[in-house]
């Protein structure tokens, strides 16, 4: 009985936190998703280079709590907190995401297909629905949400 009560309390706290996070995402002009990772992070080589910086991505799949759909998630590596310039591997912070982990995303849904991108800082620009001030956050085992893994502004100058 005590275990059930504690689990219920944790779920209630997570739901309240999620509502607040959803409001923050809406204010940042993003689409809010929470869900379970269904495919591990994979490196996607850059198709574009700006000022010698390769704009590679990390790709994974997430089954969303909101609608049960499986979303392709495209994460820009240059915004990862531990991005290594022009590396050909997934940044360690993103590689730490495993199948069955729980994530919280704020970003822009694909205009075609089922996916989400722009899950990173927008470098202080005024957010729009096509360029929100997004994020990728992992839930801990206790249900608390972590910090934004995609908050680095080191390469913001590429777009300014």
HELIX and SHEET records of a PDB file:
HELIX    1   1 UNK A    2  UNK A   27  1                                  26    
HELIX    2   2 UNK A   77  UNK A   79  5                                   3    
HELIX    3   3 UNK A   92  UNK A   95  1                                   4    
HELIX    4   4 UNK A  156  UNK A  159  5                                   4    
SHEET    1   A 6 UNK A 135  UNK A 138  0                                        
SHEET    2   A 6 UNK A 102  UNK A 109 -1                                        
SHEET    3   A 6 UNK A  31  UNK A  44 -1                                        
SHEET    4   A 6 UNK A  57  UNK A  64 -1                                        
SHEET    5   A 6 UNK A  70  UNK A  76 -1                                        
SHEET    6   A 6 UNK A 115  UNK A 117  1                                        
SHEET    1   B 2 UNK A  49  UNK A  50  0                                        
SHEET    2   B 2 UNK A  53  UNK A  54 -1                                        
END                                                                             
